[in-house]
Amino acid sequence: MSQPNFKQEKKIEKDADLSNLRKLAGYTKPWIKRLIFCFVLLIAVTASSLIQPYVIKKGLDDYLNPNRVSVEQVAKGDFSVAGKSYKLGKSNPKASQNFVERRNDESVISGEKASSDTSYIVLNWEGEEIRLTESEASAMWRGRYLELLKMVIFLAVVVIIGLAASYAQQYNLNFIGQKVIFAIRSDLFGHLQRLDLPFFERNPTGRLVTRMTNDLENINELYTDVIVSFLHDIGLVIGSIIMMLSMNPTLAAICLLVIPPLAIITYYFRKLVRQAYRVVRVRLARINTALNENITGMKTIQIFNQEDKFADDFAEINESYRQASRRELKLYAIFRPAINFLYYVALFLAVYFGGRMTMEGHLEVGVIIAMTLYIDKMFRPIQDLSEKFNILQASLTSVERIFLLFEESEEVINSPKPLAMPEEGLKGHVEFKDVHFSYIEGEEVLKGVSFEARPGDVIAFVGATGAGKSTIISLLSRLYDVDSGEILIDGHNIKEYDKYQLRRHISAVLQDVFLFSGDVRTNIKLLSPDITDTEIMAAARHVNADKIINRYPDGLDHPVTESGSTYSAGERQLISFARALVHKPDILILDEATASIDTDTEELIQEAIARLIEDRTTFIVAHRLSTIKNADKIIVMHHGQIAETGTHDELISLGGLYYDLYRLQYEDTQKM
């Protein structure tokens, strides 16, 4: 059979495929209105964040400086000084450039000498020095406090709006993400169910489980932590730069000298971490695969006392993952301190050069403080960029992996216009005509197999392991398509039928019976809604499985653990017989159904088989030749070809391969 390979893992070593992002956008389309709403909320969140430092700057410079107060902001009424009337903030359009200050003086106001300890307000008004007493200027100070209170309230409102918008944005993004993941997971599971056995032979279970869980969760984070958040970060960086330049272009230009080295570091980090992350994901998939295989095969490992060897083998896989993760962490360990260093350089530049400007009278203290806040807001998204790159890389890689699975096509293709299945079902007339088949190109498993089974016949296949017996059964169910030749059912090539409809008329009982976790009822009806409990029990009684069901007080509700580990091989086999019968097949397949059954249970199973095969064409792959003595035709397979054909008595009298096989088994039985 074909061997598993890691072609899929290697294929993703290319740059992100934009077509995959377009496919992902298709899943987002039903929620586009919510996504647009999230972008509107993004504007509110970003604006709120950018406004806050500016409001703080205005409060510091215009209202919290005890000696310098902006006239335009605090003066709201008329007042008179020395018989002259003034309208502060209204009569002069340049009032915003004028300031008042408080000082003690001995100057004379209105011809009266003031005492040396009298406090005055000196107003510079278009070059004219105007002095106000405390009583004359009290209205102006009250106005300042009122404006300060308004600004504090405004700042609180801005913060609350930002928090509310952020909450609504996160809620809606998570809602969209979960809806998209639900749709993708449902479609992907349905797609995997339609794929044929060769695909599952090439891809380990652990890898597929990783795709359905980890990778889909990474795509969810693409919505919640990347798409809108990334735009928010860009808006915050650009907005912070604009606000810095608007307050003081000179100081802003000095602080922004760190941008070129910042861009270079970010570019190379993005390039290197993308490569490192892909290696980590490949090796994580290998860990999941190894875990799945080892846990599933733990019974075999313990029976053969191979725990240490399998532990060593897993340690090697685990070590390769650790090394890949270590390299990724080293990149982050370099990136984060480098960004922090540039942040502090920008901060030191703002404080040093801003301080000099302030001492020289060219800059207000509030501008420096606002500048440092904007530097923090500009660097915070960049500092978080390492984490965002991690999430973005995981998401893009997962998008590629998920849609690579969607690109996997069915190898057993239905006819564009399949033949309608007769309402009465299949008659069961089966013909193989010169069938050739190989799992691996150039290595034929079946070589020109031809035989016929008439309706109601029991056809048995015997032969050594690897002779092609089970392959014939798989081809009959159209799990694979023949390389050449044809298989006919009721005179029609099985490729003319819809393969899903065809399989509904064929039931199989395999040697290794698989039971799903749940209860007995679910394992017999297999979620078919139209099968009743009455039908289940009737089928169970017909094949002696009712003895197992009635043994437990809860009957059909009795729990079944994973793989049916609490049931014996014979009990699982009887349950599978009930499963096969309740689906009312026209063609029955028994693939080594009694190979691992004890003698006592075999009697029950033989009785069940006799009832199962009534009025339907049956194909039996036999290990115990004693179970097929009454078959209508026995086909002996040898190296992919039919060596002998006939009834039991005919083949015994022939004295060929069948006779040798039967004699060996008979002698072994006699010795026992």
C-alpha positions in Angstrom: 0.0 0.0 0.0 1.1 3.6 -0.4 3.3 5.0 2.3 2.6 8.1 4.3 4.7 11.1 3.2 5.2 14.7 4.3 4.6 16.3 0.9 1.9 18.4 2.4 4.3 19.8 5.1 6.9 20.7 2.5 4.4 22.4 0.2 3.6 25.1 2.6 7.2 26.4 2.5 6.2 29.0 -0.1 5.0 32.5 0.5 1.4 33.1 1.6 -1.0 32.4 -1.2 -3.4 35.3 -1.6 -5.9 32.9 -3.2 -6.3 31.2 0.2 -7.0 34.6 1.8 -9.7 35.2 -0.8 -11.2 31.8 0.1 -11.1 32.8 3.7 -12.8 36.1 2.8 -15.6 34.0 1.3 -16.4 32.6 4.8 -16.3 36.1 6.2 -18.8 37.5 3.6 -22.0 36.6 5.6 -20.6 38.7 8.5 -19.4 41.7 6.5 -21.8 44.1 8.2 -20.5 43.2 11.6 -16.9 43.4 10.4 -17.6 47.0 9.0 -19.1 47.8 12.4 -15.9 46.6 14.0 -13.9 49.0 11.8 -16.2 51.9 12.9 -15.5 50.9 16.5 -11.8 50.8 15.6 -11.9 54.4 14.6 -13.5 55.3 17.9 -11.0 53.3 19.9 -8.0 54.8 18.0 -9.4 58.3 18.3 -10.0 57.9 22.0 -6.4 56.8 22.5 -4.9 59.6 20.5 -7.0 62.4 22.1 -6.1 61.5 25.6 -2.4 62.8 25.6 -3.5 66.0 23.9 -6.2 66.7 26.5 -3.6 66.1 29.3 -1.2 68.5 27.6 -3.9 71.2 27.3 -4.8 70.7 31.0 -1.2 71.0 32.1 -0.3 74.1 30.1 -3.6 76.0 30.1 -5.1 75.3 33.6 -2.6 73.7 36.0 0.2 76.2 35.7 -0.4 78.6 38.6 1.5 81.5 37.0 0.6 81.3 33.4 -3.0 81.1 32.2 -4.3 81.4 28.7 -6.6 84.4 28.4 -8.7 82.9 25.7 -9.5 79.8 27.8 -10.3 81.5 31.2 -11.7 85.0 30.5 -15.4 84.8 29.9 -16.8 88.3 30.9 -16.3 92.0 30.9 -14.4 93.9 33.5 -12.9 97.4 34.0 -9.4 98.6 35.1 -8.8 102.3 35.9 -12.0 103.2 34.2 -11.2 101.3 31.0 -13.4 98.3 29.9 -12.0 95.1 28.6 -13.6 92.0 27.0 -11.1 89.2 27.5 -11.0 86.5 24.9 -13.6 88.4 22.8 -12.4 91.8 21.8 -9.0 90.7 20.6 -8.7 87.8 18.1 -5.1 87.3 19.3 -6.1 86.8 22.9 -4.9 83.2 22.8 -1.4 84.5 22.6 -1.7 86.7 25.7 -1.0 85.4 29.2 -1.6 86.7 32.7 0.7 86.2 35.7 0.4 86.8 39.4 2.9 88.9 41.3 3.4 91.3 44.3 4.0 95.0 43.4 3.9 98.5 44.9 2.5 100.2 41.8 -0.4 102.6 42.1 -3.8 101.7 40.7 -6.4 104.6 40.2 -4.1 107.0 42.0 -3.9 105.0 45.2 -0.7 103.5 46.5 -0.9 99.8 47.2 0.9 98.2 50.2 3.9 96.1 49.3 2.2 92.9 50.3 -0.8 93.4 48.0 -1.1 90.7 45.4 -1.9 91.7 41.8 -2.6 90.1 38.5 -0.6 91.5 35.7 -2.1 91.1 32.2 0.0 91.7 29.1 -2.6 92.9 26.6 -1.2 93.9 23.2 1.9 95.3 24.8 -0.1 97.1 27.5 0.4 96.0 31.1 -2.9 95.8 32.9 -3.1 95.1 36.6 -6.0 93.4 38.3 -6.7 93.2 42.0 -7.8 89.9 43.4 -11.3 91.0 43.6 -11.3 92.2 40.0 -9.8 89.0 38.7 -11.7 86.4 40.8 -14.2 85.8 38.0 -11.3 85.0 35.7 -9.9 82.4 38.2 -13.3 80.8 38.7 -13.5 80.5 34.9 -10.2 78.7 34.9 -11.4 76.1 37.4 -14.6 75.7 35.5 -12.8 75.1 32.2 -10.5 72.6 34.0 -13.5 70.7 35.3 -15.0 70.6 31.9 -11.7 69.2 30.5 -11.5 66.5 33.1 -15.1 65.5 32.4 -14.3 65.5 28.7 -11.3 63.3 29.3 -13.4 60.9 31.3 -16.0 60.7 28.6 -13.3 60.0 25.9 -11.9 57.2 28.1 -15.3 55.6 28.7 -16.2 55.8 25.0 -12.9 54.1 24.1 -13.5 51.3 26.6 -17.1 50.7 25.5 -16.0 50.7 21.8 -13.1 48.3 22.6 -15.5 45.9 24.4 -18.0 46.0 21.6 -15.2 45.5 19.0 -13.8 42.5 20.9 -17.2 40.9 21.3 -18.1 41.2 17.7 -14.7 40.0 16.5 -14.9 36.9 18.6 -18.4 36.4 17.3 -17.3 36.6 13.7 -14.2 34.4 14.4 -16.3 31.6 16.0 -18.9 31.7 13.2 -16.2 31.5 10.5 -14.4 28.6 12.3 -17.7 26.8 12.8 -18.3 27.0 9.0 -14.8 26.0 8.0 -14.7 23.1 10.5 -18.0 21.8 9.2 -17.0 22.1 5.6 -13.6 20.5 6.2 -15.0 17.6 8.1 -17.5 17.0 5.3 -14.7 17.2 2.8 -12.5 14.8 4.7 -15.4 12.3 4.8 -15.6 12.4 1.0 -11.9 11.7 0.5 -10.9 8.2 -0.3 -8.8 5.7 1.7 -5.5 6.5 -0.1 -5.6 10.0 1.3 -5.9 8.7 4.9 -3.1 6.2 4.2 -0.8 9.1 3.3 -1.7 11.4 6.1 -1.3 10.4 9.8 -4.3 10.9 12.1 -2.3 13.2 14.3 -1.7 15.6 11.4 -5.4 15.8 10.5 -6.4 16.3 14.1 -3.9 19.2 14.3 -5.5 20.8 11.3 -9.0 20.4 12.7 -8.1 21.9 16.1 -4.9 23.9 16.4 -4.9 25.3 12.9 -8.5 26.4 13.1 -8.0 28.0 16.4 -5.1 30.0 14.9 -7.5 31.2 12.2 -9.9 32.4 14.9 -7.0 34.5 16.3 -6.5 36.0 12.9 -9.9 37.7 13.4 -9.7 38.5 17.1 -6.1 39.6 17.4 -4.8 40.5 14.0 -7.2 41.9 11.3 -8.7 44.8 13.1 -6.1 45.1 15.8 -3.4 45.4 13.1 -5.3 48.3 11.6 -5.7 49.8 15.1 -1.9 49.6 15.6 -1.2 51.2 12.2 -3.7 54.0 13.0 -2.1 54.5 16.5 1.4 54.7 15.1 0.6 57.1 12.2 -1.8 59.1 14.5 0.9 59.5 17.2 3.4 60.7 14.6 0.9 63.3 13.3 0.0 64.5 16.7 3.7 64.8 17.7 4.5 66.8 14.5 1.4 69.1 15.1 2.6 70.0 18.6 6.2 70.7 17.9 7.7 69.6 14.5 11.3 70.1 15.6 11.1 68.0 18.8 9.0 65.4 16.9 11.6 65.1 14.1 14.3 64.6 16.7 12.4 61.8 18.4 11.5 60.1 15.1 15.2 59.6 14.2 14.7 56.1 15.6 12.2 55.1 12.9 14.8 54.0 10.2 16.6 51.5 12.5 13.3 50.4 13.8 12.1 49.6 10.3 15.2 47.7 9.5 15.0 45.5 12.6 11.3 44.8 12.0 11.9 43.8 8.4 14.6 41.2 9.2 12.7 39.9 12.2 9.6 39.3 10.1 11.6 37.4 7.5 13.5 35.2 9.9 10.6 34.5 12.3 8.4 33.3 9.4 10.9 30.6 8.5 11.4 29.6 12.1 7.7 29.4 12.8 7.0 27.1 9.9 9.7 24.7 11.1 8.1 24.7 14.5 4.6 23.9 13.1 6.0 21.0 11.0 7.7 19.4 14.0 4.6 20.0 16.2 2.6 18.0 13.7 5.1 15.2 14.0 4.8 15.2 17.8 1.0 15.0 17.5 1.3 12.1 15.0 3.8 10.3 17.3 1.5 10.8 20.3 -1.5 9.5 18.5 0.3 6.4 17.2 1.9 5.6 20.6 -1.2 6.0 22.7 -3.3 4.0 20.2 -0.7 1.3 20.1 0.1 1.4 23.9 -1.2 -2.2 24.4 1.3 -3.5 21.8 4.1 -1.4 23.3 3.5 -2.7 26.8 3.1 -6.4 25.7 6.4 -6.3 24.0 8.1 -4.4 26.8 9.2 -1.6 24.4 8.3 1.4 26.5 11.9 2.6 26.8 12.6 2.3 23.1 9.4 4.2 22.1 10.2 6.8 24.8 13.7 7.3 23.2 12.1 7.6 19.8 9.6 10.2 21.0 12.4 12.0 22.8 14.2 12.5 19.5 11.0 14.0 17.9 10.5 16.1 21.0 14.1 17.3 20.9 13.8 18.4 17.3 10.7 20.4 18.3 12.5 21.9 21.2 15.4 23.0 19.0 13.1 24.6 16.5 11.2 26.4 19.3 14.5 27.5 20.8 15.6 29.2 17.6 12.3 31.0 17.4 12.6 32.2 21.0 16.1 33.5 20.3 14.7 35.7 17.5 12.1 37.1 19.9 14.8 37.5 22.6 16.8 39.8 20.3 13.8 41.6 18.8 12.1 42.7 22.0 15.1 44.2 23.8 16.1 46.0 20.5 12.7 47.6 20.3 12.8 48.6 24.0 16.2 50.1 23.5 14.9 52.3 20.6 11.9 53.2 22.7 14.1 54.5 25.5 16.3 56.4 23.0 13.3 58.2 21.7 12.2 58.9 25.2 15.6 60.3 26.2 15.6 62.5 23.1 12.2 63.9 24.0 13.1 64.7 27.6 16.5 66.1 26.9 15.8 68.3 23.9 12.3 69.1 25.1 13.8 70.2 28.5 16.2 72.5 26.8 13.5 74.1 24.8 11.4 74.6 27.9 14.2 76.2 29.8 14.8 78.5 26.9 11.1 79.5 26.9 10.3 77.9 23.5 8.2 75.0 24.8 5.7 74.2 27.4 6.0 71.4 29.9 2.7 69.8 28.8 4.1 69.3 25.3 7.0 67.3 26.6 4.7 65.1 28.7 2.3 64.6 25.7 5.3 63.8 23.5 6.4 61.0 25.8 2.9 59.6 25.9 2.7 59.6 22.1 6.1 57.9 21.9 4.7 55.2 24.2 1.6 54.8 22.1 3.8 54.7 19.0 6.1 52.0 20.4 3.6 49.9 22.2 2.1 48.3 19.0 5.7 47.8 17.7 6.7 46.2 21.0 3.6 43.9 20.7 4.6 43.3 17.1 6.6 40.2 18.0 3.5 38.7 19.5 1.3 39.8 16.6 3.9 38.4 14.1 3.6 35.1 16.0 -0.2 35.1 15.7 -0.1 36.4 12.1 2.4 33.8 11.1 0.5 31.0 12.9 -2.7 32.2 11.2 -1.3 32.5 7.7 0.4 29.1 8.0 -2.8 27.6 9.3 -4.8 29.1 6.4 -2.4 27.5 4.0 -2.7 24.1 5.7 -6.4 24.2 5.9 -7.0 25.1 2.3 -4.4 22.6 1.2 -6.7 20.0 2.7 -9.6 21.5 0.7 -7.5 21.1 -2.4 -7.2 17.4 -1.9 -9.5 15.8 -4.4 -11.5 12.5 -4.5 -9.6 9.8 -6.3 -12.8 7.7 -6.8 -14.8 10.0 -8.9 -18.6 9.8 -9.4 -20.1 9.8 -12.8 -21.5 13.3 -13.7 -24.9 11.5 -14.3 -24.9 8.5 -12.1 -27.3 5.6 -12.7 -30.4 5.7 -10.6 -30.5 3.0 -7.9 -33.5 0.7 -8.3 -36.1 1.3 -5.7 -36.2 -2.5 -4.8 -32.4 -2.4 -4.4 -29.7 -4.5 -6.0 -30.2 -8.1 -7.1 -26.6 -8.8 -6.2 -25.3 -10.2 -9.6 -21.6 -9.4 -9.4 -19.0 -9.8 -12.1 -15.2 -9.1 -12.1 -13.8 -8.9 -15.6 -10.0 -8.9 -16.1 -9.5 -6.6 -13.1 -6.0 -5.2 -12.6 -5.2 -3.0 -9.6 -2.1 -1.6 -7.7 -1.7 0.5 -4.6 1.7 1.6 -5.8 2.3 2.2 -9.5 4.2 -0.6 -11.0 3.4 -3.1 -8.2 0.2 -4.9 -9.2 -1.8 -6.5 -6.4 -4.5 -8.0 -8.6 -3.5 -9.4 -12.0 -6.4 -10.1 -14.4 -9.0 -11.3 -11.8 -12.3 -12.5 -13.3 -15.2 -14.3 -11.6 -19.0 -14.2 -11.3 -21.4 -14.2 -8.3 -25.1 -14.8 -9.0 -27.8 -13.3 -6.8 -27.9 -15.1 -3.5 -24.5 -16.8 -4.0 -22.0 -17.2 -1.2 -18.5 -16.6 -2.6 -15.5 -17.3 -0.4 -11.9 -16.1 -0.9 -8.9 -17.9 0.6 -5.2 -17.6 0.2 -2.0 -16.5 1.8 -1.7 -13.0 3.3 -1.1 -10.5 0.6 -2.7 -12.6 -2.1 -5.3 -9.9 -2.8 -8.4 -11.1 -1.0 -9.3 -8.0 1.0 -8.4 -5.9 -2.1 -11.2 -7.5 -4.0 -13.6 -6.6 -1.2 -12.4 -3.0 -1.2 -12.8 -2.7 -5.0 -16.3 -4.1 -4.7 -17.3 -1.3 -2.2 -15.5 1.1 -4.6 -13.2 2.3 -1.9 -10.7 2.3 -4.8 -11.1 2.2 -8.5 -9.6 -0.5 -10.7 -6.6 0.3 -12.9 -8.1 -1.7 -15.8 -10.9 -4.1 -16.4 -14.3 -3.6 -14.9 -16.6 -4.6 -12.1 -20.3 -5.1 -12.9 -23.3 -5.2 -10.5 -26.5 -6.3 -12.1 -25.0 -5.7 -15.5 -23.8 -2.2 -14.9 -20.2 -1.0 -14.3 -20.1 0.1 -10.7 -18.6 3.4 -11.9 -22.0 4.2 -13.3 -23.6 4.2 -9.8 -23.3 6.9 -7.3 -20.7 5.5 -4.9 -22.5 6.7 -1.8 -25.8 5.1 -2.9 -23.9 2.0 -3.8 -22.3 1.7 -0.4 -25.8 2.0 1.2 -26.7 -1.4 -0.3 -23.4 -3.1 0.8 -22.7 -3.9 4.4 -19.4 -5.1 5.7 -18.2 -7.0 8.8 -14.5 -6.6 9.2 -12.0 -8.6 11.3 -11.1 -5.6 13.4 -14.5 -4.2 14.5 -14.4 -0.5 15.3 -16.9 0.7 17.9 -17.5 4.4 18.5 -17.6 5.9 22.0 -21.3 6.4 23.0 -23.8 3.6 23.5 -24.8 0.3 21.9 -27.7 1.9 20.0 -25.5 4.4 18.3 -23.0 1.8 17.3 -25.6 -0.4 15.6 -27.7 2.3 13.9 -24.7 4.6 13.1 -26.8 7.7 13.6 -29.4 6.7 11.0 -32.5 8.5 12.1 -35.0 6.1 10.4 -33.8 3.0 12.3 -36.0 2.2 15.4 -35.1 0.4 18.6 -37.5 -2.3 17.5 -35.6 -2.9 14.3 -32.3 -2.8 16.2 -33.4 -5.5 18.7 -34.9 -7.6 15.9 -31.6 -7.6 14.1 -29.7 -8.3 17.3 -31.9 -11.3 18.1 -31.4 -12.6 14.5 -27.6 -12.7 15.0 -27.5 -13.6 18.7 -26.3 -10.1 19.7 -29.4 -9.6 22.0 -27.6 -11.7 24.6 -25.0 -9.0 24.9 -27.5 -6.2 25.0 -29.8 -7.8 27.6 -26.9 -8.6 29.8 -26.9 -4.9 31.0 -29.8 -3.2 32.8 -29.6 -0.2 30.5 -29.7 -2.3 27.3 -29.2 -0.2 24.2 -28.2 2.7 26.4 -25.2 0.9 27.8 -22.1 3.0 27.3 -19.4 2.0 24.9 -15.9 3.3 25.5 -13.5 4.2 22.7 -12.9 1.3 20.3 -15.2 -0.8 22.4 -12.3 -1.9 24.7 -14.7 -3.2 27.4 -16.1 -5.8 25.0 -14.5 -9.0 23.9 -13.6 -9.5 20.2 -16.5 -11.9 19.9 -19.0 -9.5 21.4 -17.8 -6.7 19.2 -18.2 -9.0 16.2 -21.8 -9.9 17.1 -22.6 -6.2 17.5 -21.1 -5.6 14.1 -23.3 -8.3 12.7 -26.4 -6.6 14.1 -25.1 -3.3 12.6 -24.7 -5.0 9.2 -28.1 -6.6 9.2 -30.1 -3.6 10.5 -29.0 -1.6 7.4 -30.7 -4.2 5.2 -27.9 -4.8 2.7 -28.3 -6.4 -0.7 -24.6 -7.5 -0.7 -22.8 -8.6 2.4 -19.1 -8.7 3.0 -17.5 -10.7 5.8 -13.8 -9.9 5.9 -12.0 -12.4 8.2 -15.0 -12.1 10.5 -14.1 -15.2 12.5 -10.3 -15.0 12.5 -9.8 -14.0 16.1 -12.8 -15.6 17.7 -12.7 -18.4 20.3 -14.4 -21.7 19.6 -17.4 -21.1 21.9 -18.1 -17.7 20.5 -17.6 -19.1 17.0 -20.6 -21.3 17.3 -22.8 -18.2 18.0 -21.1 -16.3 15.1 -21.5 -19.2 12.7 -25.2 -19.3 13.5 -25.4 -15.6 13.0 -23.6 -15.8 9.7 -26.0 -18.4 8.5 -28.9 -16.1 9.2 -27.1 -13.0 7.8 -26.4 -14.5 4.4 -30.0 -15.6 3.7 -31.4 -14.1 0.5 -28.4 -11.9 -0.3 -25.1 -12.2 -2.2 -22.3 -12.7 0.3 -18.5 -12.4 -0.1 -16.5 -14.0 2.6 -12.7 -13.6 3.1 -12.0 -16.7 5.2 -9.1 -17.5 7.5 -10.7 -20.7 8.9 -11.5 -22.9 6.0 -14.0 -24.9 8.1 -16.3 -21.9 8.1 -16.7 -21.9 4.3 -17.4 -25.5 3.5 -20.9 -24.7 2.4 -20.0 -21.8 0.1 -21.4 -21.9 -3.4 -17.9 -21.0 -4.8 -14.5 -20.9 -3.2 -11.8 -18.8 -5.0 -8.2 -19.5 -4.1 -6.0 -16.4 -4.6 -2.3 -16.7 -5.1 0.0 -13.7 -5.8 -2.9 -11.6 -7.0 -4.3 -14.1 -9.4 -7.1 -16.7 -9.2 -5.3 -20.1 -8.8 -8.4 -22.3 -8.2 -12.2 -22.1 -8.2 -14.8 -24.5 -7.1 -16.8 -25.9 -4.2 -15.2 -27.3 -1.1 -15.5 -30.9 -2.3 -14.3 -30.0 -5.8 -11.2 -28.3 -4.5 -10.4 -31.1 -2.1 -10.6 -33.6 -4.9 -8.4 -31.4 -7.1 -5.6 -31.8 -4.6 -4.1 -28.3 -5.2 -3.5 -25.2 -3.1 -6.8 -25.4 -1.3 -6.2 -29.0 -0.4 -2.8 -28.2 1.0 -4.3 -25.3 3.1 -7.1 -27.4 4.4 -4.9 -30.3 5.2 -2.5 -28.1 7.2 -5.4 -26.6 9.2 -7.0 -30.0 9.8 -3.7 -31.4 11.1 -3.3 -28.4 13.4 -6.8 -28.9 14.7 -6.1 -32.6 15.3 -2.9 -31.8 17.2 -4.8 -29.4 19.5 
